[in-house]
Amino acid sequence: QRFPTEKAYFIAKEVATTERTYLKDLEVITSWFQSAVSKEDCMPESLKNLIFSNFEPLHKFHTGFLKEIEQRLALW
């Protein structure tokens, strides 16, 4: 009975590590993309607003998800 708990814990830790990496990559990519698009003025303003408006909810979701995983791991 102890083995599945340990295995589940390590899987959860891996999910947390992956989520942390994803969140950092998302931040880098979005800031780089926003900077590049803003400088080059290569797309219509309406398209920029549409694309950029999706970054915040995505970032907010993954930040909350990571926090939830980390809290559960701490209580394990």
Secondary structure, DSSP 8 states (H G I E B T S, - for coil): -HHHHHHHHHHHHHHHHHHHHHHHHHHHHHHHHHHHHHHHT-S-HHHHHHHHHHHHHHHHHHHHHHHHHHHHHHH-
